[in-house]
Amino acid sequence: MEAMATGVPVIASRVAAVPALVIDGETGLLAAAADEVSLRGALVRLVTEPSAETGRRLVAARRIVEREFDLAASAAAVAGLLRGELDRR
């Protein structure tokens, strides 16, 4: 998330919730976990793609982080969860 927010190209493993944030080919590139061949392929793809394509991906990634992980939005979401828990008691 931090790399996406700063516009750094993202290559991540397909583990846990990572694919929910890093959308392969849109906001970054995904590689199979613990798979050197998959990681190598993602690295080659990153350095051989036209720079305009990479630029669009970085802008999309930054916008997703800004929209979904904004401090105020995150605080509101947590507050909503806590209110829901209190309402159930």
MODELLER restraints for C-alpha pairs under 7 A, 6 or more apart:
rsr = mdl.restraints
at = mdl.atoms
rsr.add(forms.Gaussian(group=physical.xy_distance, feature=features.Distance(at['CA:1:A'], at['CA:65:A']), mean=6.72, stdev=0.5))
rsr.add(forms.Gaussian(group=physical.xy_distance, feature=features.Distance(at['CA:3:A'], at['CA:10:A']), mean=6.58, stdev=0.5))
rsr.add(forms.Gaussian(group=physical.xy_distance, feature=features.Distance(at['CA:4:A'], at['CA:10:A']), mean=6.64, stdev=0.5))
rsr.add(forms.Gaussian(group=physical.xy_distance, feature=features.Distance(at['CA:4:A'], at['CA:58:A']), mean=6.87, stdev=0.5))
rsr.add(forms.Gaussian(group=physical.xy_distance, feature=features.Distance(at['CA:4:A'], at['CA:61:A']), mean=5.39, stdev=0.5))
rsr.add(forms.Gaussian(group=physical.xy_distance, feature=features.Distance(at['CA:4:A'], at['CA:62:A']), mean=5.32, stdev=0.5))
rsr.add(forms.Gaussian(group=physical.xy_distance, feature=features.Distance(at['CA:4:A'], at['CA:65:A']), mean=6.93, stdev=0.5))
rsr.add(forms.Gaussian(group=physical.xy_distance, feature=features.Distance(at['CA:5:A'], at['CA:62:A']), mean=4.73, stdev=0.5))
rsr.add(forms.Gaussian(group=physical.xy_distance, feature=features.Distance(at['CA:5:A'], at['CA:65:A']), mean=5.92, stdev=0.5))
rsr.add(forms.Gaussian(group=physical.xy_distance, feature=features.Distance(at['CA:7:A'], at['CA:58:A']), mean=5.34, stdev=0.5))
rsr.add(forms.Gaussian(group=physical.xy_distance, feature=features.Distance(at['CA:7:A'], at['CA:62:A']), mean=6.29, stdev=0.5))
rsr.add(forms.Gaussian(group=physical.xy_distance, feature=features.Distance(at['CA:9:A'], at['CA:28:A']), mean=6.45, stdev=0.5))
rsr.add(forms.Gaussian(group=physical.xy_distance, feature=features.Distance(at['CA:9:A'], at['CA:58:A']), mean=6.56, stdev=0.5))
rsr.add(forms.Gaussian(group=physical.xy_distance, feature=features.Distance(at['CA:10:A'], at['CA:28:A']), mean=4.76, stdev=0.5))
rsr.add(forms.Gaussian(group=physical.xy_distance, feature=features.Distance(at['CA:10:A'], at['CA:29:A']), mean=6.21, stdev=0.5))
rsr.add(forms.Gaussian(group=physical.xy_distance, feature=features.Distance(at['CA:11:A'], at['CA:28:A']), mean=5.86, stdev=0.5))
rsr.add(forms.Gaussian(group=physical.xy_distance, feature=features.Distance(at['CA:11:A'], at['CA:29:A']), mean=4.72, stdev=0.5))
rsr.add(forms.Gaussian(group=physical.xy_distance, feature=features.Distance(at['CA:11:A'], at['CA:30:A']), mean=5.65, stdev=0.5))
rsr.add(forms.Gaussian(group=physical.xy_distance, feature=features.Distance(at['CA:11:A'], at['CA:42:A']), mean=6.92, stdev=0.5))
rsr.add(forms.Gaussian(group=physical.xy_distance, feature=features.Distance(at['CA:12:A'], at['CA:29:A']), mean=6.43, stdev=0.5))
rsr.add(forms.Gaussian(group=physical.xy_distance, feature=features.Distance(at['CA:12:A'], at['CA:30:A']), mean=5.02, stdev=0.5))
rsr.add(forms.Gaussian(group=physical.xy_distance, feature=features.Distance(at['CA:12:A'], at['CA:31:A']), mean=6.09, stdev=0.5))
rsr.add(forms.Gaussian(group=physical.xy_distance, feature=features.Distance(at['CA:13:A'], at['CA:30:A']), mean=5.50, stdev=0.5))
rsr.add(forms.Gaussian(group=physical.xy_distance, feature=features.Distance(at['CA:13:A'], at['CA:31:A']), mean=4.84, stdev=0.5))
rsr.add(forms.Gaussian(group=physical.xy_distance, feature=features.Distance(at['CA:13:A'], at['CA:32:A']), mean=5.51, stdev=0.5))
rsr.add(forms.Gaussian(group=physical.xy_distance, feature=features.Distance(at['CA:13:A'], at['CA:33:A']), mean=4.96, stdev=0.5))
rsr.add(forms.Gaussian(group=physical.xy_distance, feature=features.Distance(at['CA:14:A'], at['CA:30:A']), mean=6.05, stdev=0.5))
rsr.add(forms.Gaussian(group=physical.xy_distance, feature=features.Distance(at['CA:14:A'], at['CA:31:A']), mean=6.05, stdev=0.5))
rsr.add(forms.Gaussian(group=physical.xy_distance, feature=features.Distance(at['CA:14:A'], at['CA:32:A']), mean=5.39, stdev=0.5))
rsr.add(forms.Gaussian(group=physical.xy_distance, feature=features.Distance(at['CA:14:A'], at['CA:33:A']), mean=5.74, stdev=0.5))
rsr.add(forms.Gaussian(group=physical.xy_distance, feature=features.Distance(at['CA:15:A'], at['CA:33:A']), mean=6.57, stdev=0.5))
rsr.add(forms.Gaussian(group=physical.xy_distance, feature=features.Distance(at['CA:22:A'], at['CA:28:A']), mean=5.50, stdev=0.5))
rsr.add(forms.Gaussian(group=physical.xy_distance, feature=features.Distance(at['CA:22:A'], at['CA:29:A']), mean=6.99, stdev=0.5))
rsr.add(forms.Gaussian(group=physical.xy_distance, feature=features.Distance(at['CA:24:A'], at['CA:30:A']), mean=5.30, stdev=0.5))
rsr.add(forms.Gaussian(group=physical.xy_distance, feature=features.Distance(at['CA:26:A'], at['CA:57:A']), mean=5.28, stdev=0.5))
rsr.add(forms.Gaussian(group=physical.xy_distance, feature=features.Distance(at['CA:27:A'], at['CA:57:A']), mean=5.00, stdev=0.5))
rsr.add(forms.Gaussian(group=physical.xy_distance, feature=features.Distance(at['CA:27:A'], at['CA:58:A']), mean=6.30, stdev=0.5))
rsr.add(forms.Gaussian(group=physical.xy_distance, feature=features.Distance(at['CA:27:A'], at['CA:60:A']), mean=5.91, stdev=0.5))
rsr.add(forms.Gaussian(group=physical.xy_distance, feature=features.Distance(at['CA:27:A'], at['CA:61:A']), mean=4.49, stdev=0.5))
rsr.add(forms.Gaussian(group=physical.xy_distance, feature=features.Distance(at['CA:28:A'], at['CA:57:A']), mean=6.63, stdev=0.5))
rsr.add(forms.Gaussian(group=physical.xy_distance, feature=features.Distance(at['CA:29:A'], at['CA:42:A']), mean=6.22, stdev=0.5))
rsr.add(forms.Gaussian(group=physical.xy_distance, feature=features.Distance(at['CA:30:A'], at['CA:42:A']), mean=6.99, stdev=0.5))
rsr.add(forms.Gaussian(group=physical.xy_distance, feature=features.Distance(at['CA:31:A'], at['CA:38:A']), mean=5.13, stdev=0.5))
rsr.add(forms.Gaussian(group=physical.xy_distance, feature=features.Distance(at['CA:31:A'], at['CA:39:A']), mean=5.18, stdev=0.5))
rsr.add(forms.Gaussian(group=physical.xy_distance, feature=features.Distance(at['CA:31:A'], at['CA:42:A']), mean=6.40, stdev=0.5))
rsr.add(forms.Gaussian(group=physical.xy_distance, feature=features.Distance(at['CA:32:A'], at['CA:38:A']), mean=5.76, stdev=0.5))
